[in-house]
């Protein structure tokens, strides 16, 4: 445990931010799983609709530095490529 008041405050802030960031990452993973589910069932229209929500959410997370911007772009690109390969 920290002995300095400012260090105690920093610890409290870090716990709050960590919880918030984990919640956002969990939401991203859930949206990604939904897109992958539609891809596996070859439902292109539904996959695109859910992908739009996923892309919006991951871009927002990238703006807030929860996810690195390049990683967000790579994830979106990889998922869109899978959607485009649906026959």
C-alpha positions in Angstrom: 0.0 0.0 0.0 1.2 3.5 -0.8 2.4 5.7 2.1 1.9 9.0 0.4 -1.5 10.7 0.0 -1.0 11.4 -3.7 0.0 7.8 -4.4 -3.1 6.6 -2.6 -5.2 8.8 -4.8 -3.4 7.7 -7.9 -4.1 4.0 -6.9 -7.9 4.8 -6.5 -7.9 6.5 -10.0 -6.1 3.6 -11.6 -8.5 1.1 -10.2 -11.5 3.1 -11.6 -9.9 3.6 -15.0 -8.9 -0.1 -15.2 -12.5 -1.2 -14.5 -13.8 1.3 -17.1 -11.3 0.2 -19.8 -12.0 -3.5 -19.1 -15.7 -2.9 -19.6 -15.1 -1.2 -22.9 -12.8 -4.0 -24.1 -15.4 -6.6 -23.1 -18.0 -4.8 -25.2 -15.6 -4.8 -28.1 -15.0 -8.5 -27.8 -18.8 -9.2 -27.6 -19.4 -7.2 -30.8 -16.6 -8.9 -32.5 -18.0 -12.3 -31.6 -21.4 -11.3 -32.9 -19.8 -10.3 -36.3 -17.9 -13.6 -36.4 -21.1 -15.5 -35.7 -22.8 -13.9 -38.7 -19.8 -14.6 -40.8 -19.8 -18.3 -39.9 -23.5 -18.5 -40.9 -22.8 -16.6 -44.1 -25.3 -13.9 -43.3 -23.5 -10.9 -45.0 -26.2 -8.2 -44.3 -26.4 -8.9 -40.6 -22.6 -9.1 -40.4 -22.2 -5.7 -42.0 -24.8 -4.2 -39.7 -23.1 -5.4 -36.5 -19.7 -4.6 -38.0 -20.8 -0.9 -38.2 -21.4 -0.9 -34.5 -18.1 -2.7 -33.9 -16.2 -0.2 -36.1 -17.7 2.8 -34.3 -17.0 1.4 -30.9 -13.4 0.5 -31.6 -12.8 3.9 -33.2 -14.1 5.5 -30.1 -11.9 3.3 -27.9 -8.9 4.3 -30.1 -9.7 8.0 -29.7 -9.7 7.5 -25.9 -6.4 5.5 -26.1 -8.0 2.4 -24.7 -6.9 0.6 -27.8 -4.0 1.7 -30.0 -5.1 3.4 -33.2 -3.1 1.1 -35.5 -4.4 -2.0 -33.7 -8.0 -0.7 -34.1 -7.4 -0.2 -37.8 -5.9 -3.7 -38.2 -8.8 -5.3 -36.4 -11.4 -3.5 -38.5 -9.5 -4.4 -41.7 -9.2 -8.1 -40.8 -12.9 -8.3 -39.9 -14.0 -6.5 -43.1 -11.8 -8.8 -45.2 -13.6 -11.8 -43.7 -17.0 -10.2 -44.4 -16.0 -9.6 -48.0 -15.0 -13.2 -48.4 -18.5 -14.4 -47.7 -20.0 -16.0 -50.8 
